[in-house]
């Protein structure tokens, strides 16, 4: 079984800007396109920064820099916001570096990167480093909106038929709001354990209730080393 990749869930039509894009145009794009951030790309469409709503707010917070600059004892983040309040183009206010991911990366890698960084989005770049799309938190959460029937079909076909080589008709699979309940009997105990792990990995699965029985406990086998006691 292969985990879904980022290109399966990412948004491909991304509005990008240049470093010289004026401040006012940035605001208009964010408002008009209904997005919360814009990637800033170079002449080869490689992301060099990102402008979010948070990057533009210092203009109002510090009244365009007319307030006196923060003192020496003020934290670095406040000083950086004051600097951005003086910005007039994207290059002045953008945040760097850009958090990126490859289109063929698994969605779990994207989720892990977003969770650890606290970021809201990752920009997807191809092998040349050019912008290919964007994957946001909501794109990953969208996997949990899959229809229960789709999840059930994938569990039966991918987990039991293709991987475990079990006749799907011999197992009972029910899915309710993403919770998968599995009943039946497999040959070995390790098969039942593997089945539960594989079902959990199916996109859209929230939880697994396993009531799988086994005919042979292959985990109880002891390997004979051939050595006499005491060695």
C-alpha positions as CSV (number, residue, x, y, z in Angstrom):
1,X,0.0,0.0,0.0
2,X,1.2,3.5,-0.8
3,X,0.4,6.5,1.2
4,X,-1.2,9.4,-0.7
5,X,1.3,12.0,-1.8
6,X,1.2,15.7,-1.5
7,X,0.3,16.3,-5.1
8,X,-2.9,14.4,-4.5
9,X,-4.2,17.0,-2.1
10,X,-2.4,20.2,-2.9
11,X,-3.8,23.3,-4.6
12,X,-2.2,23.8,-8.0
13,X,-3.5,27.2,-9.0
14,X,-1.4,29.4,-6.7
15,X,-1.3,33.2,-6.9
16,X,2.4,34.3,-6.7
17,X,4.0,37.7,-6.6
18,X,7.4,39.2,-7.2
19,X,9.7,41.0,-4.8
20,X,8.8,44.3,-6.4
21,X,5.0,43.9,-6.1
22,X,3.6,47.0,-4.3
23,X,2.1,46.8,-0.8
24,X,-1.3,47.9,-1.9
25,X,-1.4,45.2,-4.6
26,X,-0.5,42.6,-2.0
27,X,-3.5,43.6,0.1
28,X,-5.8,43.6,-2.9
29,X,-4.7,40.1,-3.9
30,X,-5.1,38.7,-0.4
31,X,-8.6,40.2,-0.1
32,X,-9.7,39.5,-3.7
33,X,-8.5,35.9,-3.9
34,X,-9.6,34.9,-0.4
35,X,-6.1,33.6,0.6
36,X,-4.1,34.3,3.7
37,X,-0.6,34.3,2.1
38,X,1.2,34.8,-1.2
39,X,4.4,33.2,-2.2
40,X,7.1,35.6,-3.6
41,X,9.0,34.0,-6.5
42,X,12.1,35.0,-8.5
43,X,12.4,35.1,-12.3
44,X,12.6,31.3,-12.4
45,X,9.4,30.9,-10.3
46,X,11.4,29.7,-7.3
47,X,9.9,30.7,-3.9
48,X,12.1,33.2,-2.1
49,X,9.7,34.4,0.6
50,X,6.1,34.5,1.6
51,X,3.8,37.4,2.4
52,X,1.0,36.7,4.9
53,X,-1.6,38.9,6.4
54,X,0.6,38.9,9.6
55,X,3.4,40.5,7.5
56,X,1.2,43.4,6.4
57,X,-0.4,44.2,9.8
58,X,2.7,46.0,11.2
59,X,1.9,48.8,8.7
60,X,-1.2,49.6,10.8
61,X,0.3,48.5,14.2
62,X,3.1,51.1,13.9
63,X,1.3,53.6,11.8
64,X,3.6,53.1,8.8
65,X,6.7,53.4,11.0
66,X,5.8,56.9,12.2
67,X,6.0,55.7,15.8
68,X,9.5,55.7,17.2
69,X,11.5,52.5,16.8
70,X,11.5,50.0,19.6
71,X,14.2,50.4,22.2
72,X,17.2,48.1,22.8
73,X,15.4,46.0,25.4
74,X,12.4,45.2,23.2
75,X,12.2,41.6,21.8
76,X,13.5,40.8,18.3
77,X,10.0,40.0,17.0
78,X,8.7,43.5,17.8
79,X,11.7,45.1,16.1
80,X,11.1,42.9,13.0
81,X,7.5,44.0,12.9
82,X,8.5,47.7,13.1
83,X,11.0,47.2,10.2
84,X,8.2,45.7,8.1
85,X,6.0,48.7,8.9
86,X,8.4,50.7,6.6
87,X,8.0,48.3,3.7
88,X,6.5,49.3,0.4
89,X,7.0,46.2,-1.7
90,X,6.8,42.4,-1.1
91,X,10.5,42.1,-0.7
92,X,10.4,44.5,2.2
93,X,7.8,42.6,4.2
94,X,8.1,39.0,3.2
95,X,9.1,36.2,5.6
96,X,12.0,34.0,4.8
97,X,13.0,31.2,4.4
98,X,10.1,29.6,2.7
99,X,8.9,26.2,4.0
100,X,8.7,23.8,1.0
101,X,8.0,20.2,0.3
102,X,8.2,17.9,-2.8
103,X,5.0,16.9,-4.6
104,X,5.8,13.2,-4.2
105,X,6.3,13.4,-0.4
106,X,3.7,11.5,1.6
107,X,1.0,13.5,3.2
108,X,2.1,12.3,6.7
109,X,5.4,14.1,6.1
110,X,3.6,17.3,5.3
111,X,1.4,17.0,8.4
112,X,4.5,16.3,10.5
113,X,6.3,19.4,9.1
114,X,3.2,21.6,9.7
115,X,2.7,20.3,13.2
116,X,6.3,20.8,14.3
117,X,6.7,24.2,12.8
118,X,3.2,25.6,13.6
119,X,3.0,26.8,10.0
120,X,-0.4,27.0,8.2
121,X,0.9,26.0,4.8
122,X,3.8,24.5,2.8
123,X,4.7,25.5,-0.7
124,X,5.2,22.6,-3.1
125,X,8.3,22.8,-5.4
126,X,9.3,20.6,-8.3
127,X,12.7,19.1,-8.9
128,X,14.0,22.4,-10.3
129,X,12.8,24.3,-7.2
130,X,10.0,26.0,-9.1
131,X,6.6,26.6,-7.4
132,X,4.2,23.8,-8.2
133,X,1.4,24.3,-5.6
134,X,0.6,24.8,-2.0
135,X,-0.7,22.4,0.7
136,X,-2.4,23.8,3.7
137,X,-3.7,22.3,6.9
138,X,-7.2,22.2,5.5
139,X,-6.0,20.2,2.5
140,X,-4.7,17.5,4.8
141,X,-7.8,17.5,7.0
142,X,-9.9,17.2,3.8
143,X,-8.8,13.5,3.7
144,X,-11.1,12.9,6.7
145,X,-14.1,14.0,4.6
146,X,-13.9,10.9,2.4
147,X,-17.1,9.0,2.0
148,X,-17.5,6.0,4.3
149,X,-18.3,3.8,1.3
150,X,-15.0,4.8,-0.4
151,X,-13.0,4.0,2.8
152,X,-14.7,0.6,3.1
153,X,-14.0,-0.3,-0.5
154,X,-10.3,0.6,-0.1
155,X,-10.0,-1.4,3.1
156,X,-11.5,-4.5,1.4
157,X,-9.6,-4.1,-1.9
158,X,-6.2,-2.8,-0.8
159,X,-5.7,-4.2,2.7
160,X,-7.4,-7.6,2.6
161,X,-7.4,-8.5,-1.1
162,X,-4.1,-7.1,-2.4
163,X,-1.8,-7.1,0.7
164,X,-3.1,-9.9,2.9
165,X,-4.4,-12.0,0.0
166,X,-7.7,-12.6,1.8
167,X,-11.0,-13.1,0.1
168,X,-12.9,-9.8,1.0
169,X,-16.1,-11.8,1.3
170,X,-14.7,-13.6,4.4
171,X,-14.4,-10.4,6.4
172,X,-17.0,-7.9,7.6
173,X,-16.0,-4.3,7.3
174,X,-18.2,-1.4,8.5
175,X,-17.4,2.3,8.4
176,X,-19.2,4.9,10.4
177,X,-18.0,8.5,10.3
178,X,-14.5,7.2,9.5
179,X,-14.4,4.6,12.3
180,X,-13.7,1.2,10.8
181,X,-15.0,-2.0,12.5
182,X,-13.4,-5.2,11.2
183,X,-14.6,-8.7,12.0
184,X,-13.5,-12.1,10.7
185,X,-10.9,-14.8,11.0
186,X,-7.4,-14.8,9.5
187,X,-4.8,-17.6,9.5
188,X,-2.2,-16.0,11.7
189,X,-2.0,-13.6,14.6
190,X,0.5,-11.4,12.9
191,X,-1.9,-11.1,10.0
192,X,-4.5,-9.6,12.3
193,X,-2.0,-7.2,13.8
194,X,-0.8,-6.2,10.3
195,X,-4.4,-5.7,9.1
196,X,-5.1,-3.2,11.9
197,X,-2.0,-1.2,11.1
198,X,-2.8,-1.1,7.4
199,X,-6.4,-0.1,8.0
200,X,-5.3,2.8,10.2
201,X,-3.1,4.0,7.3
202,X,-6.0,4.2,4.9
203,X,-6.7,7.9,4.2
204,X,-9.8,9.1,6.0
205,X,-9.7,6.5,8.8
206,X,-10.3,8.1,12.2
207,X,-10.1,4.9,14.3
208,X,-10.1,1.1,14.0
209,X,-12.1,-1.4,16.1
210,X,-10.6,-4.8,15.4
211,X,-12.5,-8.0,16.2
212,X,-10.3,-10.2,14.1
213,X,-9.7,-13.8,15.3
214,X,-6.7,-15.9,14.2
215,X,-6.2,-19.6,13.8
216,X,-2.5,-19.8,14.6
217,X,-0.5,-17.7,17.1
218,X,2.8,-17.5,15.1
219,X,4.2,-15.0,17.7
220,X,4.6,-17.8,20.2
221,X,7.2,-19.6,18.1
222,X,10.6,-20.0,19.9
223,X,13.7,-20.1,17.7
224,X,16.0,-23.0,18.6
225,X,19.6,-21.7,18.5
226,X,21.1,-25.2,18.6
227,X,23.3,-24.2,21.6
228,X,23.4,-26.2,24.8
229,X,22.1,-24.5,28.0
230,X,24.7,-22.3,29.7
231,X,26.1,-20.9,26.4
